[in-house]
Amino acid sequence: MERVALRFLVATALILSVATVISGELVNETSATAGLLWSTGKDESDLLSKAEPENSNNSSSSAVVNDHEDLDGGFSSLEGMLHWAIGHSDPTKLKEGAEDAQRLSASELQKRQLELKELIEKMKMPSDAELMRMAIDDLNNSSSSLGDRQRALQELLILVEPLDNANDLNKLGGLAIVIQELDHPDQDIRRLSAWVLGKACQNNAAVQKQILELGALTKLIKMVQSTSIEEAIKALYAVSALIQNNLAGQEIFYAEAGDTMLQEILSNSSNDIRLRRKAVSVVADLAEYQLENIAIAESPCFRNHLFLNSVVDLTASTDLDLQEKALVAIKNLLQLKTTEALVFKDFCNLDGSLERMRQQLLDLMAEEDRRDYAVDLETLRREVEQIFHEKLGKVTKVPT
């Protein structure tokens, strides 16, 4: 009923405007405003056909569907809206409204015209479900150009942000199609597809499960090793989103040597700094999940000397963000049952790394523009140092 009332209001405003000299200018702009409808090669009849109920023999249902007031897509033109309003209006009230409009000043009429255009634009916007369906259809169309496929994925990237939309993606058949695009020969298509998957399953256990069941994680792990850094970053983003707080995803991740992949990224200083930041964040998340689920057996990677050393070495980076993420990961790793304090001391030289970092942060505190951040980072560094010494003390303490 709200949609009917709103359209009646807009159409009434149109009729009132016709009673003035300015109204002619507004009605003549029908062709310009008609272009406000989203277009992916579909016209209004396509949307109507998708909205029809399964039982097309039900005349009452068909009547409802064919009535514009029940469509999310709006009218295809101002003329169509005007005809609809006239057929659903009280002629006496419209006449009274037209007389009132004639008494408005030119500035008031202009304001009404602008407000009317804004209302029309809002009313013509398709629903999110329709937009998602359009994008999915473009991806599923083998004749779609590369540009159309890219635009479809960019639209999905925005549309799957809300939780409800992300949950609808699989119902519309979109997940399987986006996963299929991970094999596309164009690296930008692969990058966008990974990005959409990561965005859709972020903090969403239901979508995580759907994507894992469709076998996308194995593909994404391989994509992290792409020669295209942008593709690799978005693939690792999707991997991170899929395995975060998800035991089934983590089991697949370890089975596919995902921990070895992380170690290689962290230990290679020539890798893009963004990739290394994301990789060490994944380590921190995996360790945190283990701390919160102590009944689950810890991964062997947390006992791997080289793996632990690749994380500790990041504290020597000149990138403060990377240093901070490394400290968070080390803090979580130190608290695990299977990690050994002596490995951090003798093999990783954590003592020396923390001391060098302390000296670096002292120098940064002298710089006004970086002082606050350096102070916060020093607080975290001291916390890590305390946890390390406590764990080390338990090992070196001689029983009495």
C-alpha positions as CSV (number, residue, x, y, z in Angstrom):
1,M,0.0,0.0,0.0
2,E,2.9,2.4,0.7
3,R,4.1,1.9,-2.9
4,V,0.7,2.6,-4.3
5,A,0.4,5.7,-2.2
6,L,3.8,7.0,-3.2
7,R,3.2,6.5,-6.8
8,F,-0.2,8.2,-6.5
9,L,1.6,11.1,-4.9
10,V,4.2,11.4,-7.6
11,A,1.6,11.0,-10.4
12,T,-0.6,13.5,-8.8
13,A,2.3,16.0,-8.7
14,L,2.7,15.3,-12.4
15,I,-0.9,16.2,-13.1
16,L,-0.7,19.3,-11.0
17,S,2.4,20.4,-12.9
18,V,0.6,20.0,-16.2
19,A,-1.7,22.8,-15.1
20,T,1.3,25.2,-15.3
21,V,3.6,26.4,-18.0
22,I,6.5,24.6,-16.4
23,S,4.7,21.3,-16.4
24,G,5.3,21.0,-20.2
25,E,9.0,21.0,-19.6
26,L,8.8,18.2,-17.1
27,V,6.6,16.0,-19.2
28,N,8.8,16.5,-22.2
29,E,11.8,15.1,-20.2
30,T,10.2,11.7,-20.2
31,S,12.9,10.3,-22.5
32,A,15.7,11.5,-20.2
33,T,14.2,10.1,-17.0
34,A,13.2,6.9,-18.6
35,G,17.0,6.1,-18.8
36,L,17.1,5.8,-15.0
37,L,16.1,2.2,-15.2
38,W,19.0,-0.2,-14.7
39,S,19.8,-1.9,-18.0
40,T,21.6,-5.1,-18.7
41,G,20.0,-5.8,-22.0
42,K,16.6,-6.5,-20.4
43,D,13.4,-4.5,-20.8
44,E,10.4,-4.3,-18.6
45,S,8.8,-7.4,-20.1
46,D,11.7,-9.5,-18.9
47,L,11.2,-8.4,-15.4
48,L,7.5,-9.0,-15.6
49,S,8.1,-12.6,-16.8
50,K,10.4,-13.3,-13.9
51,A,7.8,-12.0,-11.4
52,E,5.0,-14.2,-12.7
53,P,3.8,-17.0,-10.3
54,E,4.4,-20.7,-11.2
55,N,0.7,-21.2,-11.8
56,S,0.1,-19.0,-14.8
57,N,-3.5,-20.3,-15.1
58,N,-4.5,-18.5,-12.0
59,S,-6.2,-15.4,-13.4
60,S,-6.3,-13.5,-10.1
61,S,-2.6,-14.0,-9.5
62,S,-1.8,-12.9,-13.0
63,A,-3.9,-9.8,-12.6
64,V,-1.9,-8.8,-9.5
65,V,1.4,-9.5,-11.2
66,N,0.5,-7.5,-14.3
67,D,-0.5,-4.5,-12.2
68,H,2.5,-2.1,-12.0
69,E,1.9,-1.3,-8.3
70,D,3.3,-4.7,-7.3
71,L,6.5,-4.5,-9.2
72,D,9.8,-3.4,-7.7
73,G,11.1,-2.1,-11.0
74,G,8.8,0.8,-11.3
75,F,7.2,2.4,-14.5
76,S,9.2,2.4,-17.7
77,S,8.2,6.1,-18.4
78,L,6.6,9.1,-16.9
79,E,3.8,8.8,-19.4
80,G,3.0,5.2,-18.1
81,M,3.0,6.5,-14.6
82,L,0.7,9.3,-15.6
83,H,-1.8,7.0,-17.3
84,W,-1.8,4.7,-14.2
85,A,-2.4,7.6,-11.8
86,I,-5.3,8.9,-13.9
87,G,-7.0,5.5,-13.9
88,H,-6.6,5.2,-10.1
89,S,-7.4,8.7,-9.0
90,D,-10.4,10.7,-7.9
91,P,-11.1,13.3,-10.7
92,T,-12.5,15.8,-8.3
93,K,-9.5,15.8,-6.0
94,L,-7.2,16.0,-9.0
95,K,-9.0,19.1,-10.2
96,E,-8.8,20.7,-6.8
97,G,-5.1,19.9,-6.7
98,A,-4.5,21.4,-10.1
99,E,-6.2,24.7,-9.0
100,D,-4.0,24.8,-6.0
101,A,-0.9,24.3,-8.2
102,Q,-1.8,27.3,-10.3
103,R,-1.4,29.5,-7.2
104,L,2.2,28.3,-6.6
105,S,5.1,30.7,-7.4
106,A,7.6,29.8,-10.1
107,S,10.3,28.9,-7.4
108,E,7.8,26.7,-5.6
109,L,7.0,24.9,-8.8
110,Q,10.6,24.4,-9.6
111,K,11.2,22.9,-6.2
112,R,8.3,20.6,-6.7
113,Q,9.8,19.5,-10.0
114,L,13.1,18.6,-8.5
115,E,11.5,16.7,-5.7
116,L,9.4,14.8,-8.2
117,K,12.5,13.8,-10.2
118,E,14.1,12.4,-7.0
119,L,11.0,10.4,-6.2
120,I,10.9,9.0,-9.7
121,E,14.5,8.0,-9.5
122,K,13.9,6.1,-6.2
123,M,10.8,4.4,-7.5
124,K,12.5,3.2,-10.7
125,M,15.3,1.5,-8.8
126,P,15.1,-2.3,-9.0
127,S,15.3,-4.4,-5.9
128,D,18.6,-5.9,-4.8
129,A,17.4,-9.3,-5.7
130,E,16.6,-8.2,-9.3
131,L,20.0,-6.5,-9.6
132,M,21.7,-9.6,-8.4
133,R,19.7,-11.7,-10.8
134,M,20.7,-9.4,-13.7
135,A,24.4,-9.6,-12.8
136,I,24.2,-13.4,-12.5
137,D,22.5,-13.6,-15.9
138,D,25.3,-11.6,-17.4
139,L,27.9,-13.9,-16.0
140,N,25.9,-16.9,-17.1
141,N,25.6,-15.6,-20.7
142,S,28.5,-16.9,-22.8
143,S,28.1,-14.1,-25.2
144,S,28.6,-11.4,-22.5
145,S,31.6,-9.2,-23.3
146,L,34.6,-9.0,-20.9
147,G,33.5,-5.5,-19.8
148,D,30.0,-6.8,-19.1
149,R,31.4,-9.6,-16.9
150,Q,33.6,-7.2,-15.0
151,R,30.7,-4.8,-14.4
152,A,28.5,-7.7,-13.2
153,L,31.1,-8.8,-10.7
154,Q,31.6,-5.2,-9.5
155,E,27.8,-4.9,-9.0
156,L,27.8,-8.2,-7.0
157,L,30.7,-7.0,-4.9
158,I,28.5,-4.2,-3.6
159,L,25.3,-6.1,-3.5
160,V,26.6,-9.0,-1.3
161,E,27.7,-6.6,1.4
162,P,24.4,-6.9,3.4
163,L,24.0,-10.3,5.1
164,D,20.5,-11.0,3.6
165,N,21.8,-10.4,0.1
166,A,24.9,-12.7,0.7
167,N,22.5,-15.4,1.8
168,D,20.4,-15.0,-1.3
169,L,23.4,-15.3,-3.7
170,N,23.4,-19.1,-3.6
171,K,19.5,-19.3,-3.9
172,L,19.8,-17.3,-7.1
173,G,22.5,-19.7,-8.4
174,G,25.2,-17.0,-8.1
175,L,27.7,-18.8,-6.0
176,A,28.4,-21.6,-8.5
177,I,28.6,-19.1,-11.3
178,V,31.1,-16.8,-9.5
179,I,33.2,-19.9,-8.5
180,Q,33.2,-20.9,-12.1
181,E,34.7,-17.5,-13.0
182,L,37.8,-18.3,-10.9
183,D,38.9,-20.4,-13.9
184,H,38.4,-17.5,-16.4
185,P,41.5,-16.7,-18.5
186,D,41.3,-13.0,-17.6
187,Q,43.1,-12.3,-14.3
188,D,40.9,-9.3,-13.5
189,I,37.8,-11.5,-13.7
190,R,39.5,-14.1,-11.4
191,R,40.4,-11.3,-9.0
192,L,36.9,-9.9,-8.9
193,S,35.4,-13.3,-8.5
194,A,37.6,-14.1,-5.5
195,W,36.8,-10.7,-4.0
196,V,33.0,-11.3,-4.3
197,L,33.4,-14.8,-2.6
198,G,35.4,-13.3,0.2
199,K,33.0,-10.5,0.7
200,A,29.9,-12.8,0.7
201,C,31.2,-15.2,3.3
202,Q,32.8,-12.7,5.6
203,N,31.5,-13.5,9.1
204,N,28.8,-15.6,7.5
205,A,28.9,-19.3,8.5
206,A,26.1,-20.3,6.1
207,V,27.8,-18.9,3.0
208,Q,31.2,-20.2,4.2
209,K,29.6,-23.7,4.2
210,Q,28.1,-23.3,0.8
211,I,31.3,-22.1,-0.8
212,L,33.4,-24.9,0.8
213,E,30.9,-27.5,-0.4
214,L,31.3,-26.1,-3.9
215,G,35.1,-26.8,-3.7
216,A,36.2,-23.2,-4.1
217,L,38.9,-23.1,-1.3
218,T,41.3,-25.4,-3.2
219,K,41.1,-23.1,-6.2
220,L,41.6,-20.0,-4.1
221,I,44.7,-21.4,-2.4
222,K,46.3,-22.0,-5.8
223,M,45.3,-18.5,-6.9
224,V,47.3,-17.0,-3.9
225,Q,50.4,-18.1,-5.8
226,S,49.4,-16.2,-8.9
227,T,52.0,-14.0,-10.6
228,S,49.5,-11.2,-10.5
229,I,49.8,-9.6,-7.1
230,E,46.3,-8.1,-7.2
231,E,44.8,-11.5,-7.9
232,A,47.0,-13.1,-5.2
233,I,45.9,-10.5,-2.6
234,K,42.2,-10.9,-3.3
235,A,42.5,-14.7,-3.3
236,L,44.2,-14.7,0.1
237,Y,41.5,-12.3,1.3
238,A,38.9,-14.9,0.2
239,V,40.8,-17.8,1.8
240,S,41.0,-15.8,5.1
241,A,37.3,-15.1,5.0
242,L,36.5,-18.8,4.3
243,I,38.5,-20.3,7.1
244,Q,38.0,-17.7,9.8
245,N,36.3,-19.4,12.8
246,N,35.5,-22.4,10.5
247,L,36.9,-25.8,11.4
248,A,35.9,-27.5,8.2
249,G,37.5,-24.7,6.2
250,Q,40.7,-24.9,8.3
251,E,40.9,-28.7,7.8
252,I,40.8,-28.2,4.0
253,F,43.3,-25.4,4.3
254,Y,45.9,-27.5,6.2
255,A,45.3,-30.5,3.9
256,E,46.1,-28.2,0.9
257,A,49.4,-27.1,2.6
258,G,48.0,-23.7,3.3
259,D,50.3,-23.2,6.2
260,T,53.3,-23.8,3.9
261,M,51.9,-21.2,1.6
262,L,51.7,-18.7,4.4
263,Q,55.3,-19.5,5.5
264,E,56.6,-18.9,2.0
265,I,54.8,-15.5,1.8
266,L,56.1,-14.4,5.2
267,S,59.7,-15.5,4.7
268,N,60.1,-13.8,1.3
269,S,60.8,-10.1,1.9
270,S,60.3,-9.3,-1.8
271,N,56.6,-10.2,-1.6
272,D,54.2,-7.3,-1.7
273,I,53.8,-5.8,1.7
274,R,49.9,-6.1,1.5
275,L,50.2,-9.8,0.9
276,R,52.5,-10.3,3.9
277,R,50.2,-8.3,6.1
278,K,47.2,-10.4,5.2
279,A,49.3,-13.6,5.5
280,V,50.4,-12.8,9.1
281,S,46.8,-11.8,10.0
282,V,45.7,-15.2,8.9
283,V,48.3,-16.8,11.2
284,A,47.0,-14.7,14.1
285,D,43.4,-15.7,13.3
286,L,44.3,-19.4,13.1
287,A,46.1,-19.2,16.5
288,E,43.2,-17.3,18.1
289,Y,40.7,-19.8,16.9
290,Q,42.9,-22.5,18.4
291,L,43.0,-20.7,21.7
292,E,39.2,-20.4,21.8
293,N,38.7,-24.1,20.9
294,I,41.3,-25.9,23.1
295,A,39.6,-29.2,22.7
296,I,40.6,-29.3,19.0
297,A,44.1,-30.7,18.3
298,E,46.6,-28.0,17.4
299,S,48.0,-27.9,13.9
300,P,51.6,-29.2,13.5
301,C,52.5,-25.9,11.9
302,F,52.5,-24.2,15.3
303,R,55.4,-26.5,16.3
304,N,57.3,-25.9,13.0
305,H,60.5,-23.9,13.8
306,L,60.7,-22.3,10.4
307,F,57.0,-21.3,10.4
308,L,57.4,-19.6,13.8
309,N,60.6,-17.9,12.8
310,S,59.0,-16.5,9.6
311,V,56.5,-14.7,11.9
312,V,59.1,-13.4,14.4
313,D,61.3,-12.1,11.6
314,L,58.5,-9.7,10.6
315,T,59.2,-7.6,13.7
316,A,62.3,-6.3,11.9
317,S,60.2,-4.8,9.1
318,T,60.2,-1.0,8.7
319,D,56.5,-1.2,8.1
320,L,54.7,-0.4,11.4
321,D,51.5,-2.0,10.3
322,L,53.2,-5.3,9.5
323,Q,55.1,-5.1,12.8
324,E,51.8,-4.7,14.7
325,K,50.2,-7.6,13.0
326,A,53.3,-9.7,13.6
327,L,53.1,-8.9,17.3
328,V,49.5,-9.9,17.5
329,A,50.3,-13.2,15.8
330,I,53.3,-13.9,18.2
331,K,51.1,-13.0,21.2
332,N,48.6,-15.7,20.1
333,L,51.2,-18.2,19.2
334,L,53.0,-17.9,22.5
335,Q,49.8,-18.8,24.4
336,L,49.3,-22.1,22.5
337,K,50.0,-25.3,24.4
338,T,52.2,-26.9,21.8
339,T,54.5,-23.9,21.1
340,E,57.8,-24.1,23.0
341,A,59.3,-21.0,24.6
342,L,62.8,-22.2,24.0
343,V,62.2,-22.4,20.3
344,F,61.1,-18.7,20.4
345,K,64.3,-17.9,22.4
346,D,67.0,-20.0,20.8
347,F,65.8,-20.6,17.2
348,C,63.7,-17.4,16.6
349,N,65.7,-15.1,18.9
350,L,62.5,-13.4,20.0
351,D,64.4,-11.6,22.9
352,G,66.7,-9.9,20.4
353,S,63.8,-9.0,18.1
354,L,61.7,-7.5,20.8
355,E,64.7,-5.4,22.1
356,R,65.5,-4.1,18.6
357,M,61.9,-3.2,18.2
358,R,61.9,-1.3,21.5
359,Q,64.8,0.8,20.4
360,Q,63.1,1.6,17.1
361,L,59.9,2.6,18.8
362,L,61.8,4.9,21.2
363,D,63.1,6.7,18.2
364,L,59.7,7.0,16.7
365,M,58.2,8.4,19.9
366,A,60.5,11.5,19.3
367,E,58.6,12.2,16.0
368,E,55.4,14.1,16.8
369,D,53.4,12.7,13.9
370,R,54.1,9.1,14.8
371,R,54.4,9.3,18.6
372,D,50.8,8.1,19.4
373,Y,51.1,5.1,17.2
374,A,54.5,4.2,18.5
375,V,53.3,4.4,22.1
376,D,50.4,2.0,21.3
377,L,52.8,-0.4,19.5
378,E,55.2,-0.3,22.5
379,T,52.4,-1.2,24.8
380,L,51.6,-4.3,22.7
381,R,55.3,-5.1,22.4
382,R,55.7,-5.1,26.2
383,E,52.6,-7.3,26.5
384,V,54.2,-9.9,24.1
385,E,57.5,-9.7,26.0
386,Q,55.7,-10.4,29.3
387,I,53.8,-13.4,28.0
388,F,57.1,-14.7,26.5
389,H,59.1,-14.4,29.7
390,E,56.3,-16.0,31.7
391,K,56.2,-19.0,29.3
392,L,60.0,-19.1,29.4
393,G,60.1,-18.9,33.2
394,K,57.8,-22.0,33.4
395,V,60.3,-24.0,31.4
396,T,63.5,-22.8,33.1
397,K,62.2,-22.8,36.6
398,V,63.8,-25.6,38.7
399,P,61.3,-27.6,40.8
400,T,61.9,-27.5,44.5
